[in-house]
Amino acid sequence: MYRKEQFVFRKDQVYQAVIRNYTETDFNELIGIQQRAFPPPFPAELWWNKEQLENHINYFPLGALCVEIDGRIAGSMTSLIVNFDPSCPEHTWEEITDDGYIRTHNHLGNTLYVVDLCIDPEFRGFKLGKVLMNAMYEIVVHLQLDRLLGGGRIPTYHKFSHTFTIEEYVNKLTSGQYKDPVITFLLQCGRTPLKAVKGYLEDKESCDYGLLMEWKNPFQKT
């Protein structure tokens, strides 16, 4: 199981953070964070439910992480292991994560796949997304997997979809000409684009695209 303590910062204040695996006693708090992070008109049926969370801790407890600040859960990140072939990257979020129920988890796979990352709005500014992402990288190394992979929304793309193809817009983002709150964050976390997949998720802002982005295990032979 995973547990780490470290200091985090917001403005001039220093706080102690604990990154650990979440358990059944955390479910109500995790669902509450989802509700605050994704308020209406976000569909309530897309918030975590207890059956999904139970599957997370039963199928792959190591990949079910949360972060605490002063004893309060401030965010969570969930993953599963899949067998990924970079030559055939197309898939949807629903297919690869089993719609968040992770019954597709394969302990013999080669890739740690991000299911979800959620930070409580009250705790934004601590850079907890990076804290949780780094913890997932450590799990990749610990399990000797090839990579961490996940599909990122591109919520600014609808503003430019009539001007740029998705590949052109990704190039604009990676060159720093434009910024996107999700993709730029993932770039700052060390993730690199692999492929934009049409139909990855139903998302008008992203024009239904998801950008697959990976972090390769630097200790694995290529």
N, C-alpha and C positions, 0 to 999 in steps of 0.2 A: 504494500500500500504506500501511498505518497503522503508526505507531510514535510513542509518547509516553512521556516520563519524568516522574515526579512523586513527591513524598514522600507516604507514608501513615503512619498512626499506630496503635499499639496500646498502650493504657495510656499510660505516659510515654515510650515508645520511639519513635524516628523511623526509618523504613526507606525505602529507595529502591525504587520500583516501575517496571517497564517494561511498558507495554501495547503489544502488537504482534500481527501476524497469525501464527497458528500454521502450521507446515509439517510435512512428512512426518516429519522427525526428532523431532517432539514427540509422535507418535501414542501410543507406549507410555506416556509420562507422563500424557497426557490420559485414556487408558483406566484407568490406575491411580487417578487422581483420582476417576473415576466409581465405581470399585469401593469406594473408601473413603467417598465421600460418600453412596452408596446401597448399603449392605451388605445381605445377606440379612436378611429374606425378600424384599427387592426383587428382581424377576426379573433374572437375569444377562443374559438375552437383550435387555433394554432398555438395557444399558450401550452406549456407543458401540462400534462395531466399525470395523475399518480401512477397509472399503469405504465406510462413511458418511463417515468423516473424509476420505478421498480425494476423495469427491464435494464436500465442503465447500470444499476448496482448489482444486478444478478448476472447479466451477460458479460460485462466488462467493468468491474468496479474501479480498476486502476484508472480508467479513462474518464471517470466522473469526478470532476474537480470543482471546488468552490474556493473562494477567498474571503477571509474574515478580516475586518478592521475593528479593533477594540471589541472583539467578541460578537460582532454582528456580521452576518453574511452580506457581502457587498456585490457579489457576482458569481457566475459559474461558467464552466466550459465543459462540453461533453464530446467524447470521441468514440470511435470504434475502429477495429482493424479490418481492412479489406485487402484483397489481392488485386492490385492495380497494374494494368498493362499500359504504359505510356503511349504505345502505338495505337491503342484503341481507347481514347480518353472519354468519348461521349457517354454521358449518363445524365440522369436527373437526380436532384437532391432526394426526392421521394424514393426512387429506386435504390439508391446506394445506402440510404440510412433506414430503409423500411419505414418511411414516414415518421422518423424519430423514435421508432420502437426498437431499433438496432438488432432485430432478429437475424440480420444479415452479417452480424459480427463473425469473423473468421480468425481464430487465434493463430492459424498457420499463414495468414496473409503477410504482405510485405510493406503495407502502408498504414499509417495512423491517419484516420479521416475525421475531420472536424464536423461534428453534427450541429453544434450551436455554441455561440458566445454571447453572453448577456451580462451587462453591468447595470446595477441599480442607478437610476439618474441621480440619486442623492450622493453617490460616491464617485461621480465622474470628476475627472481632474487629477486622480491619483495614478493614472496610466495603468489601471489594473488589467486592461485588455492585454497589454504587453507582458505583465506579470504572469497571467495565465498562459499566454502563448509560449513563453519561455519554459514554463513547467511542462507543457506538452512536448516541446523539443527535447527536454530531458527524458521524457518517457520514450520518445523515439530512439534516443541513444541507448537507454537502459535495455530496451527490448531488441536492440540491433535491427531495427526496421530501416527500410530504404529512405523513407521520406515522411513528412507530414503533408497532407493534401486537404484542400477544401475549396469549395466554390464561394466566391464573394459576390455579393450584390454590387451593381454599378449604378447607384441611385441618381447620378447626374447625367447618365447617358441619354435619357429622353430629351434633354435640352439640345443635344447635338446630333441626334440620330439622323436628321435630314441633311446634315453637313458632312459627317464622317461615317465610314463603315466602323463596325465594332473594333476591327483590328487597328484601324487608323486612330481611333479614340484611345485604345489601350496604349499605343505608342506615344500619344500626347501625354498620357498620365505617367508613363515610365520615364519620359524625358523631362518631366517637371513643368511642361507648358500649361497643364491643367491639373486640378486637384479634385479628388473624389473622397468623401469622408470614409468610405469603406476601403477602397482599393489603395489609397494613399497610406492609410493606417497599416494595411497588411504589408505594403512595401517597406514601411518604417520598421516593421517587425522582422524583416529579413525574408519575407516570402517573395517568390518570383513567379510571373505569369507563365502558365503552360498553354492554355487554350481557352478561348471564349466559346461557351456552349449555348446555342439557342435552345430555349425550352427547358433550361436547367431548373427554373422555378417560375411560378406565375407572379410576375412583378412588373407593373406598368412602368414604373420609374426606370427600371433596368431594361425595358423592352423585352422582358422575359429571358434576358441573358444572365448567365453566371460565369464569372471568370475563375477558372481553375488556377489555383496558385499553390506552389509547393515550397517546402523547405527541405533540402536534401541533407541527409545525415552525413556530416563531413568525415565520419569514421568508417563509413561503408565503402568498399571497393566498387568502382564504377565498371 
